Amino acid sequence: MLELRNPHSILAALDVRPKAVRSIQLNRQNPAAPWDTVLEAAARRGVPVRTGRKDRPQQGRRRETERFGAGSATVEPPSPVPVGNLWKKKQDGECGLWLALDQVQDPQNLGAIFRLAGFFGVRGILMTKDNSAPMNATVCDVATGGVEYTPYAIVTNLTQALQKAQKSDLWVLGTCERAEESIRTVDRGRNWILVMGNEGDGLRRLTRDTCDTLVSLPPLGQVPSLNVAAATSACLTALTMDS
């Protein structure tokens, strides 16, 4: 079970997986929005709500509120889907965008990427089983609902999964700072699966070799690089922005 503290994440779980939300705990009376929206959704779904602070050391009301928040929810973790289901609903004549993460290990980065996926309408996310951040409460809270609205698959062999995607008419677009082609010039009239690399090492060699195209994200200013979550944001913007 996960203890979620972001009301937006809890609200998304109530919307998509109401039976997975076991209970909600409010730490104070009359919580402000968006917790009132959470309570309304919980009432419609029949989810029990308890009110009153849990027993904790007395550290002052402001400090306690900042540390523990206005409330929390006990929620079953989201489940991955079979890898083929990620592009099963791909529609002919309509180009889509998917993500693959090559061993992204930081839960904050993973949560931010799921939030971006939900914002940009990413169809699904491929994740590696080994050397990747687990789908824990931090990921779900940072994602602000993105984990509920974006299906994901966990695979033991990313190269093989990408090859299956290619057989399903997806083009694999890898990111590499040494690539000569800029992501800003990519043809957006295709189904792309954008591959983002590990925080320190980037894409592994076999992953790079599987990609149909390697692109870079050239800086426009003096800062030479971005972390993986910020780079994902910039890449998704480049692939979805109007011409």
C-alpha positions as CSV (number, residue, x, y, z in Angstrom):
1,M,0.0,0.0,0.0
2,L,1.1,3.6,-0.7
3,E,0.4,6.6,1.5
4,L,-0.3,9.5,-0.9
5,R,-0.3,13.1,0.4
6,N,-0.9,15.1,-2.8
7,P,-4.6,15.7,-3.1
8,H,-4.4,15.9,-6.9
9,S,-2.8,12.4,-7.0
10,I,-5.5,11.1,-4.6
11,L,-8.3,12.7,-6.7
12,A,-6.9,11.1,-9.9
13,A,-6.8,7.7,-8.2
14,L,-10.5,8.2,-7.1
15,D,-11.3,9.0,-10.7
16,V,-9.5,6.1,-12.4
17,R,-9.2,3.4,-9.7
18,P,-11.7,4.2,-6.9
19,K,-11.6,0.7,-5.5
20,A,-7.8,1.1,-5.0
21,V,-8.3,4.0,-2.5
22,R,-8.9,2.2,0.8
23,S,-9.2,5.2,3.1
24,I,-8.5,8.9,3.5
25,Q,-7.1,10.6,6.6
26,L,-7.6,14.3,7.3
27,N,-5.3,15.9,9.8
28,R,-7.5,18.9,10.5
29,Q,-11.1,20.0,10.3
30,N,-12.5,22.0,7.3
31,P,-9.6,21.5,4.9
32,A,-9.2,24.0,2.0
33,A,-9.5,23.2,-1.7
34,P,-8.5,20.9,-3.3
35,W,-9.1,18.6,-0.3
36,D,-12.8,19.5,-0.3
37,T,-13.0,18.1,-3.9
38,V,-11.3,14.9,-2.7
39,L,-13.9,14.6,0.1
40,E,-16.7,15.0,-2.4
41,A,-15.2,12.4,-4.7
42,A,-14.6,10.0,-1.8
43,A,-18.3,10.4,-0.7
44,R,-19.5,9.5,-4.2
45,R,-17.2,6.4,-4.3
46,G,-18.0,5.3,-0.7
47,V,-14.4,5.6,0.5
48,P,-14.1,6.0,4.3
49,V,-12.7,9.2,5.6
50,R,-11.2,9.7,9.1
51,T,-10.7,13.2,10.6
52,G,-8.2,14.2,13.3
53,R,-4.5,14.4,13.6
54,K,-2.5,11.3,14.1
55,D,-0.4,11.2,17.2
56,R,2.8,13.0,16.5
57,P,5.3,15.0,18.5
58,Q,4.2,18.6,19.2
59,Q,6.3,20.8,17.0
60,G,4.0,23.7,16.4
61,R,1.0,23.9,14.1
62,R,2.8,25.4,11.1
63,R,5.7,23.1,11.2
64,E,3.4,20.0,11.5
65,T,1.2,21.1,8.6
66,E,4.2,21.7,6.4
67,R,5.7,18.3,7.2
68,F,2.6,16.1,7.2
69,G,0.1,18.0,5.0
70,A,-3.6,18.4,5.4
71,G,-4.2,14.7,4.8
72,S,-3.3,11.5,3.1
73,A,-4.8,8.4,1.5
74,T,-4.0,4.7,1.6
75,V,-3.9,3.6,-2.0
76,E,-3.0,0.4,-3.8
77,P,0.0,1.0,-6.1
78,P,-0.8,1.2,-9.9
79,S,-0.1,-1.9,-11.9
80,P,1.8,-2.1,-15.2
81,V,0.2,-3.4,-18.4
82,P,1.6,-5.9,-20.9
83,V,4.0,-4.2,-23.2
84,G,1.9,-4.8,-26.3
85,N,-1.0,-3.0,-24.8
86,L,0.9,0.3,-24.8
87,W,0.4,0.7,-28.6
88,K,-2.6,-1.7,-29.0
89,K,-5.0,1.2,-29.4
90,K,-2.8,3.0,-31.9
91,Q,-5.1,4.6,-34.5
92,D,-4.3,4.6,-38.2
93,G,-3.8,8.1,-39.6
94,E,-3.3,9.6,-36.2
95,C,0.3,10.0,-34.9
96,G,1.0,9.3,-31.3
97,L,3.9,9.8,-28.9
98,W,5.3,7.3,-26.4
99,L,8.2,7.3,-23.9
100,A,10.8,4.8,-23.0
101,L,13.1,5.3,-19.9
102,D,16.4,3.6,-19.9
103,Q,17.1,3.0,-16.2
104,V,15.8,6.3,-14.7
105,Q,16.6,5.8,-11.0
106,D,15.5,8.9,-9.2
107,P,11.8,8.8,-7.9
108,Q,11.5,12.6,-8.2
109,N,12.6,12.5,-11.8
110,L,10.3,9.5,-12.6
111,G,7.3,11.2,-11.0
112,A,8.0,14.4,-12.9
113,I,8.2,12.5,-16.1
114,F,4.8,10.9,-15.5
115,R,3.4,14.3,-14.8
116,L,4.8,15.5,-18.1
117,A,3.4,12.5,-19.8
118,G,-0.1,13.2,-18.5
119,F,0.2,16.9,-19.6
120,F,1.5,16.2,-23.1
121,G,-0.8,13.3,-23.8
122,V,1.9,10.6,-24.0
123,R,0.2,7.3,-24.9
124,G,2.3,5.1,-22.6
125,I,5.7,4.6,-21.0
126,L,8.2,1.8,-21.2
127,M,10.3,1.3,-18.0
128,T,13.2,-1.2,-17.3
129,K,12.8,-3.7,-14.5
130,D,16.3,-3.4,-13.2
131,N,18.1,-0.2,-12.1
132,S,14.9,1.9,-12.2
133,A,13.0,3.8,-9.5
134,P,10.1,1.8,-8.1
135,M,6.6,3.0,-8.4
136,N,6.3,4.3,-4.9
137,A,4.4,7.0,-3.1
138,T,7.0,9.7,-4.0
139,V,6.6,8.9,-7.7
140,C,2.8,9.0,-7.5
141,D,2.7,12.2,-5.5
142,V,5.2,14.1,-7.7
143,A,3.3,12.8,-10.8
144,T,0.1,14.7,-9.6
145,G,-2.1,12.1,-11.3
146,G,0.1,11.3,-14.2
147,V,0.5,7.7,-13.1
148,E,-3.3,7.2,-13.3
149,Y,-3.8,8.6,-16.8
150,T,-0.6,7.2,-18.5
151,P,-0.3,3.4,-18.8
152,Y,3.1,1.9,-18.3
153,A,4.9,-1.4,-18.9
154,I,7.9,-2.8,-17.1
155,V,10.3,-4.9,-19.2
156,T,13.4,-6.9,-18.5
157,N,14.9,-6.2,-21.9
158,L,14.4,-2.7,-23.2
159,T,16.0,-3.4,-26.6
160,Q,13.6,-6.3,-27.3
161,A,10.6,-4.1,-26.3
162,L,11.8,-1.3,-28.6
163,Q,12.1,-3.8,-31.4
164,K,8.5,-4.9,-30.8
165,A,7.5,-1.3,-30.9
166,Q,9.2,-0.9,-34.3
167,K,7.2,-3.9,-35.6
168,S,4.1,-2.1,-34.6
169,D,4.9,0.9,-36.7
170,L,6.6,3.0,-34.0
171,W,9.8,4.9,-34.8
172,V,12.4,4.9,-32.0
173,L,13.9,8.3,-31.3
174,G,16.9,8.2,-28.9
175,T,18.4,11.2,-27.2
176,C,22.1,11.6,-27.2
177,E,24.1,14.8,-26.5
178,R,26.6,13.8,-29.2
179,A,24.0,13.3,-32.0
180,E,24.3,15.7,-34.9
181,E,20.6,16.0,-35.6
182,S,18.6,18.3,-33.4
183,I,15.2,17.2,-32.0
184,R,13.8,20.4,-33.2
185,T,14.0,19.2,-36.8
186,V,12.3,15.8,-36.3
187,D,9.5,14.9,-38.6
188,R,6.4,14.8,-36.4
189,G,4.3,13.0,-38.9
190,R,5.2,9.6,-37.4
191,N,4.5,7.5,-34.3
192,W,7.5,8.2,-32.1
193,I,8.7,6.5,-29.0
194,L,11.1,8.9,-27.4
195,V,13.9,7.2,-25.3
196,M,15.4,9.1,-22.4
197,G,18.5,7.8,-20.7
198,N,19.8,7.3,-17.2
199,E,20.6,10.4,-15.1
200,G,24.3,9.9,-15.2
201,D,25.1,7.6,-18.2
202,G,22.4,8.4,-20.7
203,L,21.4,5.7,-23.1
204,R,23.1,2.3,-23.0
205,R,24.9,1.2,-26.1
206,L,22.4,-1.5,-27.1
207,T,19.6,1.0,-26.6
208,R,21.3,3.5,-28.9
209,D,22.0,0.9,-31.5
210,T,18.2,0.0,-31.6
211,C,17.1,3.6,-32.2
212,D,16.0,4.6,-35.7
213,T,17.2,8.1,-35.1
214,L,19.5,9.7,-32.5
215,V,18.9,13.4,-31.7
216,S,20.4,16.0,-29.4
217,L,18.9,18.9,-27.6
218,P,21.3,21.8,-28.3
219,P,21.3,24.5,-25.7
220,L,20.3,28.0,-26.7
221,G,22.1,29.6,-23.7
222,Q,25.2,29.1,-21.6
223,V,24.0,26.1,-19.4
224,P,25.1,23.0,-21.3
225,S,22.7,20.3,-20.0
226,L,19.5,19.5,-18.2
227,N,18.5,16.7,-15.8
228,V,16.4,14.0,-17.3
229,A,13.0,15.4,-16.2
230,A,13.7,18.8,-17.6
231,A,15.2,17.4,-20.7
232,T,12.0,15.3,-21.2
233,S,9.9,18.4,-20.9
234,A,12.0,20.2,-23.5
235,C,11.9,17.2,-25.9
236,L,8.2,16.7,-25.5
237,T,7.7,20.4,-26.2
238,A,9.8,20.2,-29.3
239,L,7.8,17.2,-30.6
240,T,4.3,18.5,-29.9
241,M,4.5,22.3,-30.4
242,D,2.8,23.8,-33.4
243,S,4.9,24.5,-36.4
